[in-house]
Amino acid sequence: MNLKKLTALSIVSIMMAGATAFAVPQPQKIAVIDVQKVVSASTQVKALKKSQEAKNKEIQNFIKSAQADIAKQTTDKNKKSMTEKYEKQLKARKEANAKEYTTKLKEADASITAQIGQQARAMGYTMVLPKSSVVFGGDDITEAMLKVIK
């Protein structure tokens, strides 16, 4: 290869590399959202809280009933036996409630996140961040999401 061709090839390579270095990135349209406000307004979360309150009342009633049943026992041996029985049942109920609550909470979170993402994309946003994590910038779309998240 002669020197002129090599020089021309080098110049073209440098120009191409330089052009990609100065390529204009696509503009990002960023939104912020008050996650706590949206989650609190969700009917899924409200129903979950109401269900959890009902289950807590059931547990309180179970405890009262167990205490009354234990108090009726005449011997220490029977009292101890009944106490152990009710403690096991109480532990099992609490664990089952906690597991169910966690599962339903994850489902609600996934649903809310999907709805926010879908609506934000429809509004032309490329990114949505929690409002509490952003010091400056981003369009606040909380009110728009409150209308969508039910």
C-alpha positions as CSV (number, residue, x, y, z in Angstrom):
1,M,0.0,0.0,0.0
2,N,1.3,3.4,-0.8
3,L,1.6,6.2,1.7
4,K,-1.2,8.3,0.2
5,K,-3.7,5.5,0.5
6,L,-2.6,4.6,4.0
7,T,-2.9,8.3,5.1
8,A,-6.3,8.7,3.5
9,L,-7.5,5.4,5.1
10,S,-6.3,6.6,8.5
11,I,-8.0,10.0,8.2
12,V,-11.3,8.4,7.2
13,S,-11.0,5.9,10.2
14,I,-10.3,8.8,12.6
15,M,-13.2,10.8,11.2
16,M,-15.7,7.9,11.5
17,A,-14.6,7.2,15.1
18,G,-14.9,10.9,15.9
19,A,-18.4,11.1,14.4
20,T,-19.7,8.3,16.7
21,A,-18.1,10.0,19.7
22,F,-20.1,13.1,19.1
23,A,-23.4,11.4,18.2
24,V,-26.3,13.2,19.8
25,P,-28.1,11.0,22.3
26,Q,-31.8,10.6,22.3
27,P,-33.4,13.0,24.8
28,Q,-34.8,11.4,27.9
29,K,-38.2,12.3,29.2
30,I,-38.2,11.7,32.9
31,A,-41.1,11.7,35.3
32,V,-41.3,11.5,39.1
33,I,-44.1,10.0,41.1
34,D,-45.1,10.1,44.8
35,V,-45.1,6.3,45.2
36,Q,-46.5,6.3,48.7
37,K,-49.4,8.4,47.7
38,V,-50.2,6.2,44.7
39,V,-49.9,3.0,46.6
40,S,-52.1,4.3,49.4
41,A,-54.8,5.3,47.0
42,S,-54.8,1.9,45.3
43,T,-58.0,-0.2,45.8
44,Q,-55.9,-3.3,45.8
45,V,-53.8,-2.0,48.8
46,K,-56.9,-0.7,50.6
47,A,-58.6,-4.1,50.2
48,L,-55.5,-5.8,51.5
49,K,-55.3,-3.6,54.5
50,K,-59.0,-4.2,55.3
51,S,-58.5,-7.9,55.0
52,Q,-55.4,-7.8,57.2
53,E,-57.4,-5.8,59.9
54,A,-60.1,-8.5,59.8
55,K,-57.6,-11.3,60.2
56,N,-56.0,-9.4,63.1
57,K,-59.4,-9.2,64.8
58,E,-59.9,-12.9,64.2
59,I,-56.5,-13.6,65.9
60,Q,-57.5,-11.3,68.9
61,N,-60.8,-13.2,69.2
62,F,-58.9,-16.5,69.0
63,I,-56.6,-15.3,71.8
64,K,-59.5,-14.3,74.0
65,S,-61.2,-17.6,73.4
66,A,-58.0,-19.5,74.2
67,Q,-57.4,-17.6,77.4
68,A,-61.0,-18.3,78.5
69,D,-60.6,-22.0,77.7
70,I,-57.3,-22.2,79.6
71,A,-58.8,-20.4,82.6
72,K,-61.5,-23.1,82.8
73,Q,-59.0,-25.8,83.3
74,T,-58.7,-27.0,86.8
75,T,-55.2,-28.6,86.9
76,D,-51.9,-27.1,86.1
77,K,-51.1,-30.0,83.8
78,N,-54.2,-29.3,81.7
79,K,-53.5,-25.5,81.7
80,K,-50.0,-26.1,80.4
81,S,-51.2,-28.6,77.8
82,M,-53.9,-26.2,76.5
83,T,-51.5,-23.3,76.5
84,E,-49.0,-25.2,74.4
85,K,-51.8,-26.3,72.0
86,Y,-53.1,-22.7,71.6
87,E,-49.6,-21.3,71.2
88,K,-48.9,-23.6,68.3
89,Q,-52.2,-22.8,66.7
90,L,-51.6,-19.1,67.2
91,K,-48.1,-19.3,65.7
92,A,-49.5,-21.2,62.7
93,R,-52.2,-18.7,62.1
94,K,-49.8,-15.7,62.3
95,E,-47.4,-17.4,59.9
96,A,-50.2,-18.2,57.4
97,N,-51.5,-14.6,57.6
98,A,-48.0,-13.2,57.1
99,K,-47.3,-15.4,54.2
100,E,-50.6,-14.6,52.5
101,Y,-50.2,-10.8,53.2
102,T,-46.7,-10.9,51.7
103,T,-47.9,-12.7,48.6
104,K,-50.8,-10.4,48.0
105,L,-48.6,-7.3,48.7
106,K,-46.1,-8.5,46.0
107,E,-48.9,-9.0,43.6
108,A,-50.3,-5.5,44.3
109,D,-46.9,-4.0,43.9
110,A,-46.3,-5.8,40.6
111,S,-49.7,-4.7,39.3
112,I,-49.2,-1.1,40.3
113,T,-45.7,-1.0,38.9
114,A,-47.0,-2.4,35.6
115,Q,-49.8,0.1,35.4
116,I,-47.4,3.0,36.1
117,G,-45.0,1.8,33.5
118,Q,-47.7,1.3,30.9
119,Q,-49.3,4.7,31.5
120,A,-45.9,6.5,31.6
121,R,-44.9,5.0,28.3
122,A,-48.2,6.1,26.8
123,M,-47.5,9.6,28.0
124,G,-44.1,9.5,26.3
125,Y,-41.8,9.1,29.3
126,T,-38.7,7.0,29.1
127,M,-38.1,6.8,32.9
128,V,-40.1,7.2,36.1
129,L,-38.3,7.7,39.4
130,P,-39.7,7.9,43.0
131,K,-40.2,11.6,43.8
132,S,-38.4,11.1,47.2
133,S,-35.2,10.1,45.4
134,V,-35.1,13.1,43.1
135,V,-33.7,16.4,44.3
136,F,-34.4,18.4,41.1
137,G,-36.1,17.8,37.8
138,G,-38.6,15.4,36.2
139,D,-42.3,16.0,35.5
140,D,-44.5,15.0,38.5
141,I,-47.1,12.6,37.2
142,T,-48.5,11.5,40.5
143,E,-52.0,13.1,39.9
144,A,-52.2,11.4,36.5
145,M,-51.3,8.1,38.0
146,L,-53.9,8.4,40.8
147,K,-56.6,8.5,38.1
148,V,-55.2,5.4,36.4
149,I,-54.3,3.3,39.5
150,K,-57.5,1.9,41.0
